[in-house]
Amino acid sequence: MSEATRELFEDIPKEQKYSITYDNGKEFSEHRMIEYETKMKVFFAHPYHSWERGTNENTNGLLRQFIPKKTDFKTISEQELQTYTHLINHRPRERL
């Protein structure tokens, strides 16, 4: 998890990354190293406080348009995931 996080954020400009909020899983035990290497502050959400991870919950909702709950991810190809990611990241947005 730590290596994947570092790789995902390494190409994002410093001024566009401030913090990351995790849940309390043991997969985030290297949070101090992630803070050091990504220069982002790491926060932990309180248990059962999904609103503290708003972007994550919103993204999950957007993905559910393509991947229903209880779907076996072994049945979804990397290409399909890339397509869904592209569609979500390039959807029309309302300008204010």
Phi and psi restraints in degrees (range 20) as a CNS / XPLOR table:
assign (resid 1 and name C) (resid 2 and name N)
       (resid 2 and name CA) (resid 2 and name C) 1.0 -62.7 20.0 2
assign (resid 2 and name N) (resid 2 and name CA)
       (resid 2 and name C) (resid 3 and name N) 1.0 -45.6 20.0 2
assign (resid 2 and name C) (resid 3 and name N)
       (resid 3 and name CA) (resid 3 and name C) 1.0 -63.2 20.0 2
assign (resid 3 and name N) (resid 3 and name CA)
       (resid 3 and name C) (resid 4 and name N) 1.0 -42.9 20.0 2
assign (resid 3 and name C) (resid 4 and name N)
       (resid 4 and name CA) (resid 4 and name C) 1.0 -62.9 20.0 2
assign (resid 4 and name N) (resid 4 and name CA)
       (resid 4 and name C) (resid 5 and name N) 1.0 -41.6 20.0 2
assign (resid 4 and name C) (resid 5 and name N)
       (resid 5 and name CA) (resid 5 and name C) 1.0 -62.0 20.0 2
assign (resid 5 and name N) (resid 5 and name CA)
       (resid 5 and name C) (resid 6 and name N) 1.0 -47.3 20.0 2
assign (resid 5 and name C) (resid 6 and name N)
       (resid 6 and name CA) (resid 6 and name C) 1.0 -61.0 20.0 2
assign (resid 6 and name N) (resid 6 and name CA)
       (resid 6 and name C) (resid 7 and name N) 1.0 -43.5 20.0 2
assign (resid 6 and name C) (resid 7 and name N)
       (resid 7 and name CA) (resid 7 and name C) 1.0 -64.2 20.0 2
assign (resid 7 and name N) (resid 7 and name CA)
       (resid 7 and name C) (resid 8 and name N) 1.0 -40.9 20.0 2
assign (resid 7 and name C) (resid 8 and name N)
       (resid 8 and name CA) (resid 8 and name C) 1.0 -65.3 20.0 2
assign (resid 8 and name N) (resid 8 and name CA)
       (resid 8 and name C) (resid 9 and name N) 1.0 -33.0 20.0 2
assign (resid 8 and name C) (resid 9 and name N)
       (resid 9 and name CA) (resid 9 and name C) 1.0 -97.9 20.0 2
assign (resid 9 and name N) (resid 9 and name CA)
       (resid 9 and name C) (resid 10 and name N) 1.0 -6.8 20.0 2
assign (resid 9 and name C) (resid 10 and name N)
       (resid 10 and name CA) (resid 10 and name C) 1.0 -65.8 20.0 2
assign (resid 10 and name N) (resid 10 and name CA)
       (resid 10 and name C) (resid 11 and name N) 1.0 -28.3 20.0 2
assign (resid 10 and name C) (resid 11 and name N)
       (resid 11 and name CA) (resid 11 and name C) 1.0 -95.4 20.0 2
assign (resid 11 and name N) (resid 11 and name CA)
       (resid 11 and name C) (resid 12 and name N) 1.0 0.4 20.0 2
assign (resid 11 and name C) (resid 12 and name N)
       (resid 12 and name CA) (resid 12 and name C) 1.0 -86.1 20.0 2
assign (resid 12 and name N) (resid 12 and name CA)
       (resid 12 and name C) (resid 13 and name N) 1.0 129.7 20.0 2
assign (resid 12 and name C) (resid 13 and name N)
       (resid 13 and name CA) (resid 13 and name C) 1.0 -57.8 20.0 2
assign (resid 13 and name N) (resid 13 and name CA)
       (resid 13 and name C) (resid 14 and name N) 1.0 144.7 20.0 2
assign (resid 13 and name C) (resid 14 and name N)
       (resid 14 and name CA) (resid 14 and name C) 1.0 -52.1 20.0 2
assign (resid 14 and name N) (resid 14 and name CA)
       (resid 14 and name C) (resid 15 and name N) 1.0 -40.9 20.0 2
assign (resid 14 and name C) (resid 15 and name N)
       (resid 15 and name CA) (resid 15 and name C) 1.0 -72.7 20.0 2
assign (resid 15 and name N) (resid 15 and name CA)
       (resid 15 and name C) (resid 16 and name N) 1.0 -5.1 20.0 2
assign (resid 15 and name C) (resid 16 and name N)
       (resid 16 and name CA) (resid 16 and name C) 1.0 -107.3 20.0 2
assign (resid 16 and name N) (resid 16 and name CA)
       (resid 16 and name C) (resid 17 and name N) 1.0 2.9 20.0 2
assign (resid 16 and name C) (resid 17 and name N)
       (resid 17 and name CA) (resid 17 and name C) 1.0 -132.0 20.0 2
assign (resid 17 and name N) (resid 17 and name CA)
       (resid 17 and name C) (resid 18 and name N) 1.0 123.1 20.0 2
assign (resid 17 and name C) (resid 18 and name N)
       (resid 18 and name CA) (resid 18 and name C) 1.0 -118.7 20.0 2
assign (resid 18 and name N) (resid 18 and name CA)
       (resid 18 and name C) (resid 19 and name N) 1.0 -48.5 20.0 2
assign (resid 18 and name C) (resid 19 and name N)
       (resid 19 and name CA) (resid 19 and name C) 1.0 -152.2 20.0 2
assign (resid 19 and name N) (resid 19 and name CA)
       (resid 19 and name C) (resid 20 and name N) 1.0 166.5 20.0 2
assign (resid 19 and name C) (resid 20 and name N)
       (resid 20 and name CA) (resid 20 and name C) 1.0 -140.8 20.0 2
assign (resid 20 and name N) (resid 20 and name CA)
       (resid 20 and name C) (resid 21 and name N) 1.0 138.3 20.0 2
assign (resid 20 and name C) (resid 21 and name N)
       (resid 21 and name CA) (resid 21 and name C) 1.0 -116.5 20.0 2
assign (resid 21 and name N) (resid 21 and name CA)
       (resid 21 and name C) (resid 22 and name N) 1.0 125.2 20.0 2
assign (resid 21 and name C) (resid 22 and name N)
       (resid 22 and name CA) (resid 22 and name C) 1.0 -107.7 20.0 2
assign (resid 22 and name N) (resid 22 and name CA)
       (resid 22 and name C) (resid 23 and name N) 1.0 163.3 20.0 2
assign (resid 22 and name C) (resid 23 and name N)
       (resid 23 and name CA) (resid 23 and name C) 1.0 -84.7 20.0 2
assign (resid 23 and name N) (resid 23 and name CA)
       (resid 23 and name C) (resid 24 and name N) 1.0 -165.7 20.0 2
assign (resid 23 and name C) (resid 24 and name N)
       (resid 24 and name CA) (resid 24 and name C) 1.0 -103.6 20.0 2
assign (resid 24 and name N) (resid 24 and name CA)
       (resid 24 and name C) (resid 25 and name N) 1.0 29.3 20.0 2
assign (resid 24 and name C) (resid 25 and name N)
       (resid 25 and name CA) (resid 25 and name C) 1.0 -72.8 20.0 2
assign (resid 25 and name N) (resid 25 and name CA)
       (resid 25 and name C) (resid 26 and name N) 1.0 152.9 20.0 2
assign (resid 25 and name C) (resid 26 and name N)
       (resid 26 and name CA) (resid 26 and name C) 1.0 -66.2 20.0 2
assign (resid 26 and name N) (resid 26 and name CA)
       (resid 26 and name C) (resid 27 and name N) 1.0 -17.3 20.0 2
assign (resid 26 and name C) (resid 27 and name N)
       (resid 27 and name CA) (resid 27 and name C) 1.0 -66.5 20.0 2
assign (resid 27 and name N) (resid 27 and name CA)
       (resid 27 and name C) (resid 28 and name N) 1.0 -10.4 20.0 2
assign (resid 27 and name C) (resid 28 and name N)
       (resid 28 and name CA) (resid 28 and name C) 1.0 -104.5 20.0 2
assign (resid 28 and name N) (resid 28 and name CA)
       (resid 28 and name C) (resid 29 and name N) 1.0 20.9 20.0 2
assign (resid 28 and name C) (resid 29 and name N)
       (resid 29 and name CA) (resid 29 and name C) 1.0 -65.5 20.0 2
assign (resid 29 and name N) (resid 29 and name CA)
       (resid 29 and name C) (resid 30 and name N) 1.0 -20.7 20.0 2
assign (resid 29 and name C) (resid 30 and name N)
       (resid 30 and name CA) (resid 30 and name C) 1.0 -95.1 20.0 2
assign (resid 30 and name N) (resid 30 and name CA)
       (resid 30 and name C) (resid 31 and name N) 1.0 32.3 20.0 2
assign (resid 30 and name C) (resid 31 and name N)
       (resid 31 and name CA) (resid 31 and name C) 1.0 -60.4 20.0 2
assign (resid 31 and name N) (resid 31 and name CA)
       (resid 31 and name C) (resid 32 and name N) 1.0 -32.9 20.0 2
assign (resid 31 and name C) (resid 32 and name N)
       (resid 32 and name CA) (resid 32 and name C) 1.0 -66.5 20.0 2
assign (resid 32 and name N) (resid 32 and name CA)
       (resid 32 and name C) (resid 33 and name N) 1.0 -38.8 20.0 2
assign (resid 32 and name C) (resid 33 and name N)
       (resid 33 and name CA) (resid 33 and name C) 1.0 -66.8 20.0 2
assign (resid 33 and name N) (resid 33 and name CA)
       (resid 33 and name C) (resid 34 and name N) 1.0 -39.3 20.0 2
assign (resid 33 and name C) (resid 34 and name N)
       (resid 34 and name CA) (resid 34 and name C) 1.0 -62.9 20.0 2
assign (resid 34 and name N) (resid 34 and name CA)
       (resid 34 and name C) (resid 35 and name N) 1.0 -43.5 20.0 2
assign (resid 34 and name C) (resid 35 and name N)
       (resid 35 and name CA) (resid 35 and name C) 1.0 -57.9 20.0 2
assign (resid 35 and name N) (resid 35 and name CA)
       (resid 35 and name C) (resid 36 and name N) 1.0 -47.3 20.0 2
assign (resid 35 and name C) (resid 36 and name N)
       (resid 36 and name CA) (resid 36 and name C) 1.0 -63.4 20.0 2
assign (resid 36 and name N) (resid 36 and name CA)
       (resid 36 and name C) (resid 37 and name N) 1.0 -47.0 20.0 2
assign (resid 36 and name C) (resid 37 and name N)
       (resid 37 and name CA) (resid 37 and name C) 1.0 -78.6 20.0 2
assign (resid 37 and name N) (resid 37 and name CA)
       (resid 37 and name C) (resid 38 and name N) 1.0 -30.3 20.0 2
assign (resid 37 and name C) (resid 38 and name N)
       (resid 38 and name CA) (resid 38 and name C) 1.0 -97.2 20.0 2
assign (resid 38 and name N) (resid 38 and name CA)
       (resid 38 and name C) (resid 39 and name N) 1.0 -13.7 20.0 2
assign (resid 38 and name C) (resid 39 and name N)
       (resid 39 and name CA) (resid 39 and name C) 1.0 63.9 20.0 2
assign (resid 39 and name N) (resid 39 and name CA)
       (resid 39 and name C) (resid 40 and name N) 1.0 25.9 20.0 2
assign (resid 39 and name C) (resid 40 and name N)
       (resid 40 and name CA) (resid 40 and name C) 1.0 -108.9 20.0 2
assign (resid 40 and name N) (resid 40 and name CA)
       (resid 40 and name C) (resid 41 and name N) 1.0 146.3 20.0 2
assign (resid 40 and name C) (resid 41 and name N)
       (resid 41 and name CA) (resid 41 and name C) 1.0 -78.7 20.0 2
assign (resid 41 and name N) (resid 41 and name CA)
       (resid 41 and name C) (resid 42 and name N) 1.0 133.9 20.0 2
assign (resid 41 and name C) (resid 42 and name N)
       (resid 42 and name CA) (resid 42 and name C) 1.0 -102.0 20.0 2
assign (resid 42 and name N) (resid 42 and name CA)
       (resid 42 and name C) (resid 43 and name N) 1.0 129.4 20.0 2
assign (resid 42 and name C) (resid 43 and name N)
       (resid 43 and name CA) (resid 43 and name C) 1.0 -118.6 20.0 2
assign (resid 43 and name N) (resid 43 and name CA)
       (resid 43 and name C) (resid 44 and name N) 1.0 157.7 20.0 2
assign (resid 43 and name C) (resid 44 and name N)
       (resid 44 and name CA) (resid 44 and name C) 1.0 -119.9 20.0 2
assign (resid 44 and name N) (resid 44 and name CA)
       (resid 44 and name C) (resid 45 and name N) 1.0 130.3 20.0 2
assign (resid 44 and name C) (resid 45 and name N)
       (resid 45 and name CA) (resid 45 and name C) 1.0 -74.5 20.0 2
assign (resid 45 and name N) (resid 45 and name CA)
       (resid 45 and name C) (resid 46 and name N) 1.0 150.8 20.0 2
assign (resid 45 and name C) (resid 46 and name N)
       (resid 46 and name CA) (resid 46 and name C) 1.0 -72.4 20.0 2
assign (resid 46 and name N) (resid 46 and name CA)
       (resid 46 and name C) (resid 47 and name N) 1.0 146.6 20.0 2
assign (resid 46 and name C) (resid 47 and name N)
       (resid 47 and name CA) (resid 47 and name C) 1.0 -56.0 20.0 2
assign (resid 47 and name N) (resid 47 and name CA)
       (resid 47 and name C) (resid 48 and name N) 1.0 136.9 20.0 2
assign (resid 47 and name C) (resid 48 and name N)
       (resid 48 and name CA) (resid 48 and name C) 1.0 63.6 20.0 2
assign (resid 48 and name N) (resid 48 and name CA)
       (resid 48 and name C) (resid 49 and name N) 1.0 26.1 20.0 2
assign (resid 48 and name C) (resid 49 and name N)
       (resid 49 and name CA) (resid 49 and name C) 1.0 -117.9 20.0 2
assign (resid 49 and name N) (resid 49 and name CA)
       (resid 49 and name C) (resid 50 and name N) 1.0 67.0 20.0 2
assign (resid 49 and name C) (resid 50 and name N)
       (resid 50 and name CA) (resid 50 and name C) 1.0 -59.3 20.0 2
assign (resid 50 and name N) (resid 50 and name CA)
       (resid 50 and name C) (resid 51 and name N) 1.0 -26.9 20.0 2
assign (resid 50 and name C) (resid 51 and name N)
       (resid 51 and name CA) (resid 51 and name C) 1.0 -66.3 20.0 2
assign (resid 51 and name N) (resid 51 and name CA)
       (resid 51 and name C) (resid 52 and name N) 1.0 -15.2 20.0 2
assign (resid 51 and name C) (resid 52 and name N)
       (resid 52 and name CA) (resid 52 and name C) 1.0 -77.8 20.0 2
assign (resid 52 and name N) (resid 52 and name CA)
       (resid 52 and name C) (resid 53 and name N) 1.0 -8.1 20.0 2
assign (resid 52 and name C) (resid 53 and name N)
       (resid 53 and name CA) (resid 53 and name C) 1.0 -125.1 20.0 2
assign (resid 53 and name N) (resid 53 and name CA)
       (resid 53 and name C) (resid 54 and name N) 1.0 55.1 20.0 2
assign (resid 53 and name C) (resid 54 and name N)
       (resid 54 and name CA) (resid 54 and name C) 1.0 -57.1 20.0 2
assign (resid 54 and name N) (resid 54 and name CA)
       (resid 54 and name C) (resid 55 and name N) 1.0 -46.2 20.0 2
assign (resid 54 and name C) (resid 55 and name N)
       (resid 55 and name CA) (resid 55 and name C) 1.0 -62.1 20.0 2
assign (resid 55 and name N) (resid 55 and name CA)
       (resid 55 and name C) (resid 56 and name N) 1.0 -41.5 20.0 2
assign (resid 55 and name C) (resid 56 and name N)
       (resid 56 and name CA) (resid 56 and name C) 1.0 -62.5 20.0 2
assign (resid 56 and name N) (resid 56 and name CA)
       (resid 56 and name C) (resid 57 and name N) 1.0 -46.0 20.0 2
assign (resid 56 and name C) (resid 57 and name N)
       (resid 57 and name CA) (resid 57 and name C) 1.0 -66.2 20.0 2
assign (resid 57 and name N) (resid 57 and name CA)
       (resid 57 and name C) (resid 58 and name N) 1.0 -38.9 20.0 2
assign (resid 57 and name C) (resid 58 and name N)
       (resid 58 and name CA) (resid 58 and name C) 1.0 -64.7 20.0 2
assign (resid 58 and name N) (resid 58 and name CA)
       (resid 58 and name C) (resid 59 and name N) 1.0 -43.9 20.0 2
assign (resid 58 and name C) (resid 59 and name N)
       (resid 59 and name CA) (resid 59 and name C) 1.0 -63.6 20.0 2
assign (resid 59 and name N) (resid 59 and name CA)
       (resid 59 and name C) (resid 60 and name N) 1.0 -40.8 20.0 2
assign (resid 59 and name C) (resid 60 and name N)
       (resid 60 and name CA) (resid 60 and name C) 1.0 -58.0 20.0 2
assign (resid 60 and name N) (resid 60 and name CA)
       (resid 60 and name C) (resid 61 and name N) 1.0 -42.6 20.0 2
assign (resid 60 and name C) (resid 61 and name N)
       (resid 61 and name CA) (resid 61 and name C) 1.0 -62.2 20.0 2
assign (resid 61 and name N) (resid 61 and name CA)
       (resid 61 and name C) (resid 62 and name N) 1.0 -41.5 20.0 2
assign (resid 61 and name C) (resid 62 and name N)
       (resid 62 and name CA) (resid 62 and name C) 1.0 -65.6 20.0 2
assign (resid 62 and name N) (resid 62 and name CA)
       (resid 62 and name C) (resid 63 and name N) 1.0 -40.9 20.0 2
assign (resid 62 and name C) (resid 63 and name N)
       (resid 63 and name CA) (resid 63 and name C) 1.0 -64.9 20.0 2
assign (resid 63 and name N) (resid 63 and name CA)
       (resid 63 and name C) (resid 64 and name N) 1.0 -31.0 20.0 2
assign (resid 63 and name C) (resid 64 and name N)
       (resid 64 and name CA) (resid 64 and name C) 1.0 -64.6 20.0 2
assign (resid 64 and name N) (resid 64 and name CA)
       (resid 64 and name C) (resid 65 and name N) 1.0 -16.1 20.0 2
assign (resid 64 and name C) (resid 65 and name N)
       (resid 65 and name CA) (resid 65 and name C) 1.0 -66.4 20.0 2
assign (resid 65 and name N) (resid 65 and name CA)
       (resid 65 and name C) (resid 66 and name N) 1.0 -26.6 20.0 2
assign (resid 65 and name C) (resid 66 and name N)
       (resid 66 and name CA) (resid 66 and name C) 1.0 -107.4 20.0 2
assign (resid 66 and name N) (resid 66 and name CA)
       (resid 66 and name C) (resid 67 and name N) 1.0 -33.4 20.0 2
assign (resid 66 and name C) (resid 67 and name N)
       (resid 67 and name CA) (resid 67 and name C) 1.0 -124.8 20.0 2
assign (resid 67 and name N) (resid 67 and name CA)
       (resid 67 and name C) (resid 68 and name N) 1.0 101.8 20.0 2
assign (resid 67 and name C) (resid 68 and name N)
       (resid 68 and name CA) (resid 68 and name C) 1.0 -64.5 20.0 2
assign (resid 68 and name N) (resid 68 and name CA)
       (resid 68 and name C) (resid 69 and name N) 1.0 156.3 20.0 2
assign (resid 68 and name C) (resid 69 and name N)
       (resid 69 and name CA) (resid 69 and name C) 1.0 -55.8 20.0 2
assign (resid 69 and name N) (resid 69 and name CA)
       (resid 69 and name C) (resid 70 and name N) 1.0 150.8 20.0 2
assign (resid 69 and name C) (resid 70 and name N)
       (resid 70 and name CA) (resid 70 and name C) 1.0 70.9 20.0 2
assign (resid 70 and name N) (resid 70 and name CA)
       (resid 70 and name C) (resid 71 and name N) 1.0 10.2 20.0 2
assign (resid 70 and name C) (resid 71 and name N)
       (resid 71 and name CA) (resid 71 and name C) 1.0 -70.9 20.0 2
assign (resid 71 and name N) (resid 71 and name CA)
       (resid 71 and name C) (resid 72 and name N) 1.0 136.5 20.0 2
assign (resid 71 and name C) (resid 72 and name N)
       (resid 72 and name CA) (resid 72 and name C) 1.0 -78.5 20.0 2
assign (resid 72 and name N) (resid 72 and name CA)
       (resid 72 and name C) (resid 73 and name N) 1.0 114.4 20.0 2
assign (resid 72 and name C) (resid 73 and name N)
       (resid 73 and name CA) (resid 73 and name C) 1.0 -67.1 20.0 2
assign (resid 73 and name N) (resid 73 and name CA)
       (resid 73 and name C) (resid 74 and name N) 1.0 -13.7 20.0 2
assign (resid 73 and name C) (resid 74 and name N)
       (resid 74 and name CA) (resid 74 and name C) 1.0 -67.3 20.0 2
assign (resid 74 and name N) (resid 74 and name CA)
       (resid 74 and name C) (resid 75 and name N) 1.0 -17.7 20.0 2
assign (resid 74 and name C) (resid 75 and name N)
       (resid 75 and name CA) (resid 75 and name C) 1.0 -91.2 20.0 2
assign (resid 75 and name N) (resid 75 and name CA)
       (resid 75 and name C) (resid 76 and name N) 1.0 -0.8 20.0 2
assign (resid 75 and name C) (resid 76 and name N)
       (resid 76 and name CA) (resid 76 and name C) 1.0 -109.6 20.0 2
assign (resid 76 and name N) (resid 76 and name CA)
       (resid 76 and name C) (resid 77 and name N) 1.0 126.4 20.0 2
assign (resid 76 and name C) (resid 77 and name N)
       (resid 77 and name CA) (resid 77 and name C) 1.0 -80.5 20.0 2
assign (resid 77 and name N) (resid 77 and name CA)
       (resid 77 and name C) (resid 78 and name N) 1.0 161.5 20.0 2
assign (resid 77 and name C) (resid 78 and name N)
       (resid 78 and name CA) (resid 78 and name C) 1.0 -60.3 20.0 2
assign (resid 78 and name N) (resid 78 and name CA)
       (resid 78 and name C) (resid 79 and name N) 1.0 -38.4 20.0 2
assign (resid 78 and name C) (resid 79 and name N)
       (resid 79 and name CA) (resid 79 and name C) 1.0 -62.4 20.0 2
assign (resid 79 and name N) (resid 79 and name CA)
       (resid 79 and name C) (resid 80 and name N) 1.0 -41.5 20.0 2
assign (resid 79 and name C) (resid 80 and name N)
       (resid 80 and name CA) (resid 80 and name C) 1.0 -62.0 20.0 2
assign (resid 80 and name N) (resid 80 and name CA)
       (resid 80 and name C) (resid 81 and name N) 1.0 -44.4 20.0 2
assign (resid 80 and name C) (resid 81 and name N)
       (resid 81 and name CA) (resid 81 and name C) 1.0 -61.0 20.0 2
assign (resid 81 and name N) (resid 81 and name CA)
       (resid 81 and name C) (resid 82 and name N) 1.0 -41.5 20.0 2
assign (resid 81 and name C) (resid 82 and name N)
       (resid 82 and name CA) (resid 82 and name C) 1.0 -62.1 20.0 2
assign (resid 82 and name N) (resid 82 and name CA)
       (resid 82 and name C) (resid 83 and name N) 1.0 -40.1 20.0 2
assign (resid 82 and name C) (resid 83 and name N)
       (resid 83 and name CA) (resid 83 and name C) 1.0 -63.5 20.0 2
assign (resid 83 and name N) (resid 83 and name CA)
       (resid 83 and name C) (resid 84 and name N) 1.0 -46.6 20.0 2
assign (resid 83 and name C) (resid 84 and name N)
       (resid 84 and name CA) (resid 84 and name C) 1.0 -61.9 20.0 2
assign (resid 84 and name N) (resid 84 and name CA)
       (resid 84 and name C) (resid 85 and name N) 1.0 -42.5 20.0 2
assign (resid 84 and name C) (resid 85 and name N)
       (resid 85 and name CA) (resid 85 and name C) 1.0 -61.2 20.0 2
assign (resid 85 and name N) (resid 85 and name CA)
       (resid 85 and name C) (resid 86 and name N) 1.0 -44.7 20.0 2
assign (resid 85 and name C) (resid 86 and name N)
       (resid 86 and name CA) (resid 86 and name C) 1.0 -62.1 20.0 2
assign (resid 86 and name N) (resid 86 and name CA)
       (resid 86 and name C) (resid 87 and name N) 1.0 -45.5 20.0 2
assign (resid 86 and name C) (resid 87 and name N)
       (resid 87 and name CA) (resid 87 and name C) 1.0 -62.1 20.0 2
assign (resid 87 and name N) (resid 87 and name CA)
       (resid 87 and name C) (resid 88 and name N) 1.0 -41.4 20.0 2
assign (resid 87 and name C) (resid 88 and name N)
       (resid 88 and name CA) (resid 88 and name C) 1.0 -67.3 20.0 2
assign (resid 88 and name N) (resid 88 and name CA)
       (resid 88 and name C) (resid 89 and name N) 1.0 -44.1 20.0 2
assign (resid 88 and name C) (resid 89 and name N)
       (resid 89 and name CA) (resid 89 and name C) 1.0 -74.6 20.0 2
assign (resid 89 and name N) (resid 89 and name CA)
       (resid 89 and name C) (resid 90 and name N) 1.0 -16.3 20.0 2
assign (resid 89 and name C) (resid 90 and name N)
       (resid 90 and name CA) (resid 90 and name C) 1.0 -120.8 20.0 2
assign (resid 90 and name N) (resid 90 and name CA)
       (resid 90 and name C) (resid 91 and name N) 1.0 24.6 20.0 2
assign (resid 90 and name C) (resid 91 and name N)
       (resid 91 and name CA) (resid 91 and name C) 1.0 -74.2 20.0 2
assign (resid 91 and name N) (resid 91 and name CA)
       (resid 91 and name C) (resid 92 and name N) 1.0 153.1 20.0 2
assign (resid 91 and name C) (resid 92 and name N)
       (resid 92 and name CA) (resid 92 and name C) 1.0 -61.3 20.0 2
assign (resid 92 and name N) (resid 92 and name CA)
       (resid 92 and name C) (resid 93 and name N) 1.0 142.2 20.0 2
assign (resid 92 and name C) (resid 93 and name N)
       (resid 93 and name CA) (resid 93 and name C) 1.0 -125.4 20.0 2
assign (resid 93 and name N) (resid 93 and name CA)
       (resid 93 and name C) (resid 94 and name N) 1.0 143.8 20.0 2
assign (resid 93 and name C) (resid 94 and name N)
       (resid 94 and name CA) (resid 94 and name C) 1.0 -75.6 20.0 2
assign (resid 94 and name N) (resid 94 and name CA)
       (resid 94 and name C) (resid 95 and name N) 1.0 131.2 20.0 2
assign (resid 94 and name C) (resid 95 and name N)
       (resid 95 and name CA) (resid 95 and name C) 1.0 -93.9 20.0 2
assign (resid 95 and name N) (resid 95 and name CA)
       (resid 95 and name C) (resid 96 and name N) 1.0 135.4 20.0 2
